[in-house]
Amino acid sequence: MVVLGGFLVVFMSALTVVVGGIISRSGEPGATTRFTGGPEDAAFIFGIFGLVIAIGLASVAGGAWQIKYGKPNKKIMIVMFGLAFVFLLIGMLVRWFG
Protein backbone atom coordinates (compact mmCIF):
# COMPACT_ATOMS: atom_id res chain seq x y z
CA MET A 1 0.00 0.00 0.00
CA VAL A 2 2.88 2.35 0.75
CA VAL A 3 4.47 1.79 -2.66
CA LEU A 4 1.22 2.07 -4.63
CA GLY A 5 0.07 5.11 -2.65
CA GLY A 6 3.47 6.75 -3.08
CA PHE A 7 3.33 6.08 -6.81
CA LEU A 8 -0.14 7.68 -7.02
CA VAL A 9 1.01 10.76 -5.14
CA VAL A 10 4.18 11.25 -7.21
CA PHE A 11 2.54 10.49 -10.57
CA MET A 12 -0.54 12.66 -9.98
CA SER A 13 1.58 15.51 -8.61
CA ALA A 14 3.76 15.44 -11.72
CA LEU A 15 0.67 15.25 -13.92
CA THR A 16 -0.81 18.25 -12.09
CA VAL A 17 2.34 20.28 -12.78
CA VAL A 18 2.31 19.29 -16.48
CA VAL A 19 -1.39 20.04 -16.95
CA GLY A 20 -1.02 23.32 -15.03
CA GLY A 21 1.80 24.32 -17.37
CA ILE A 22 -0.31 23.48 -20.41
CA ILE A 23 -3.24 25.50 -19.08
CA SER A 24 -1.06 28.49 -18.20
CA ARG A 25 0.60 28.57 -21.64
CA SER A 26 -2.45 27.77 -23.76
CA GLY A 27 -3.11 31.42 -24.59
CA GLU A 28 0.41 32.19 -25.77
CA PRO A 29 0.98 32.55 -29.51
CA GLY A 30 2.70 29.53 -31.01
CA ALA A 31 1.65 27.18 -28.20
CA THR A 32 1.58 23.60 -29.47
CA THR A 33 -1.04 22.50 -26.93
CA ARG A 34 -4.08 24.47 -25.87
CA PHE A 35 -6.63 24.16 -23.09
CA THR A 36 -10.01 25.16 -24.49
CA GLY A 37 -12.04 24.66 -21.31
CA GLY A 38 -13.16 27.30 -18.88
CA PRO A 39 -12.30 27.90 -15.22
CA GLU A 40 -14.93 25.36 -14.15
CA ASP A 41 -13.29 22.67 -16.28
CA ALA A 42 -9.87 23.42 -14.85
CA ALA A 43 -11.27 23.33 -11.30
CA PHE A 44 -12.89 19.97 -12.03
CA ILE A 45 -9.66 18.54 -13.45
CA PHE A 46 -7.58 19.69 -10.50
CA GLY A 47 -10.27 18.53 -8.08
CA ILE A 48 -10.08 15.01 -9.51
CA PHE A 49 -6.28 15.14 -9.36
CA GLY A 50 -6.50 16.23 -5.73
CA LEU A 51 -8.90 13.39 -4.94
CA VAL A 52 -6.51 10.82 -6.44
CA ILE A 53 -3.62 12.37 -4.49
CA ALA A 54 -5.73 12.12 -1.30
CA ILE A 55 -6.38 8.44 -2.04
CA GLY A 56 -2.63 7.94 -2.49
CA LEU A 57 -1.83 9.70 0.78
CA ALA A 58 -4.42 7.62 2.64
CA SER A 59 -2.87 4.47 1.11
CA VAL A 60 0.57 5.52 2.31
CA ALA A 61 -0.78 6.24 5.80
CA GLY A 62 -2.70 2.95 5.94
CA GLY A 63 0.27 0.96 4.70
CA ALA A 64 2.65 2.62 7.14
CA TRP A 65 0.22 1.94 10.00
CA GLN A 66 -0.06 -1.70 8.97
CA ILE A 67 3.73 -2.07 8.75
CA LYS A 68 4.18 -0.53 12.20
CA TYR A 69 1.35 -2.24 14.09
CA GLY A 70 0.73 -5.39 12.02
CA LYS A 71 -2.97 -4.70 11.53
CA PRO A 72 -5.03 -2.24 9.49
CA ASN A 73 -6.31 1.01 11.02
CA LYS A 74 -10.11 1.08 10.86
CA LYS A 75 -10.31 4.89 10.64
CA ILE A 76 -7.93 5.01 7.68
CA MET A 77 -9.90 2.22 6.00
CA ILE A 78 -13.12 4.21 6.43
CA VAL A 79 -11.44 7.27 4.90
CA MET A 80 -10.20 5.15 1.97
CA PHE A 81 -13.64 3.70 1.31
CA GLY A 82 -15.16 7.17 1.60
CA LEU A 83 -12.70 8.62 -0.92
CA ALA A 84 -13.28 5.70 -3.28
CA PHE A 85 -17.05 6.22 -2.98
CA VAL A 86 -16.72 9.94 -3.76
CA PHE A 87 -14.49 9.11 -6.75
CA LEU A 88 -17.02 6.59 -8.11
CA LEU A 89 -19.92 8.96 -7.47
CA ILE A 90 -18.21 11.75 -9.41
CA GLY A 91 -17.53 9.32 -12.26
CA MET A 92 -21.18 8.27 -12.39
CA LEU A 93 -22.40 11.89 -12.28
CA VAL A 94 -20.04 12.90 -15.08
CA ARG A 95 -21.21 9.98 -17.17
CA TRP A 96 -24.86 10.74 -16.44
CA PHE A 97 -24.72 14.50 -17.08
CA GLY A 98 -21.92 14.42 -19.67
C-alpha positions as CSV (number, residue, x, y, z in Angstrom):
1,M,0.0,0.0,0.0
2,V,2.9,2.3,0.8
3,V,4.5,1.8,-2.7
4,L,1.2,2.1,-4.6
5,G,0.1,5.1,-2.7
6,G,3.5,6.8,-3.1
7,F,3.3,6.1,-6.8
8,L,-0.1,7.7,-7.0
9,V,1.0,10.8,-5.1
10,V,4.2,11.2,-7.2
11,F,2.5,10.5,-10.6
12,M,-0.5,12.7,-10.0
13,S,1.6,15.5,-8.6
14,A,3.8,15.4,-11.7
15,L,0.7,15.3,-13.9
16,T,-0.8,18.2,-12.1
17,V,2.3,20.3,-12.8
18,V,2.3,19.3,-16.5
19,V,-1.4,20.0,-16.9
20,G,-1.0,23.3,-15.0
21,G,1.8,24.3,-17.4
22,I,-0.3,23.5,-20.4
23,I,-3.2,25.5,-19.1
24,S,-1.1,28.5,-18.2
25,R,0.6,28.6,-21.6
26,S,-2.5,27.8,-23.8
27,G,-3.1,31.4,-24.6
28,E,0.4,32.2,-25.8
29,P,1.0,32.5,-29.5
30,G,2.7,29.5,-31.0
31,A,1.7,27.2,-28.2
32,T,1.6,23.6,-29.5
33,T,-1.0,22.5,-26.9
34,R,-4.1,24.5,-25.9
35,F,-6.6,24.2,-23.1
36,T,-10.0,25.2,-24.5
37,G,-12.0,24.7,-21.3
38,G,-13.2,27.3,-18.9
39,P,-12.3,27.9,-15.2
40,E,-14.9,25.4,-14.2
41,D,-13.3,22.7,-16.3
42,A,-9.9,23.4,-14.8
43,A,-11.3,23.3,-11.3
44,F,-12.9,20.0,-12.0
45,I,-9.7,18.5,-13.4
46,F,-7.6,19.7,-10.5
47,G,-10.3,18.5,-8.1
48,I,-10.1,15.0,-9.5
49,F,-6.3,15.1,-9.4
50,G,-6.5,16.2,-5.7
51,L,-8.9,13.4,-4.9
52,V,-6.5,10.8,-6.4
53,I,-3.6,12.4,-4.5
54,A,-5.7,12.1,-1.3
55,I,-6.4,8.4,-2.0
56,G,-2.6,7.9,-2.5
57,L,-1.8,9.7,0.8
58,A,-4.4,7.6,2.6
59,S,-2.9,4.5,1.1
60,V,0.6,5.5,2.3
61,A,-0.8,6.2,5.8
62,G,-2.7,3.0,5.9
63,G,0.3,1.0,4.7
64,A,2.7,2.6,7.1
65,W,0.2,1.9,10.0
66,Q,-0.1,-1.7,9.0
67,I,3.7,-2.1,8.8
68,K,4.2,-0.5,12.2
69,Y,1.3,-2.2,14.1
70,G,0.7,-5.4,12.0
71,K,-3.0,-4.7,11.5
72,P,-5.0,-2.2,9.5
73,N,-6.3,1.0,11.0
74,K,-10.1,1.1,10.9
75,K,-10.3,4.9,10.6
76,I,-7.9,5.0,7.7
77,M,-9.9,2.2,6.0
78,I,-13.1,4.2,6.4
79,V,-11.4,7.3,4.9
80,M,-10.2,5.2,2.0
81,F,-13.6,3.7,1.3
82,G,-15.2,7.2,1.6
83,L,-12.7,8.6,-0.9
84,A,-13.3,5.7,-3.3
85,F,-17.1,6.2,-3.0
86,V,-16.7,9.9,-3.8
87,F,-14.5,9.1,-6.8
88,L,-17.0,6.6,-8.1
89,L,-19.9,9.0,-7.5
90,I,-18.2,11.7,-9.4
91,G,-17.5,9.3,-12.3
92,M,-21.2,8.3,-12.4
93,L,-22.4,11.9,-12.3
94,V,-20.0,12.9,-15.1
95,R,-21.2,10.0,-17.2
96,W,-24.9,10.7,-16.4
97,F,-24.7,14.5,-17.1
98,G,-21.9,14.4,-19.7
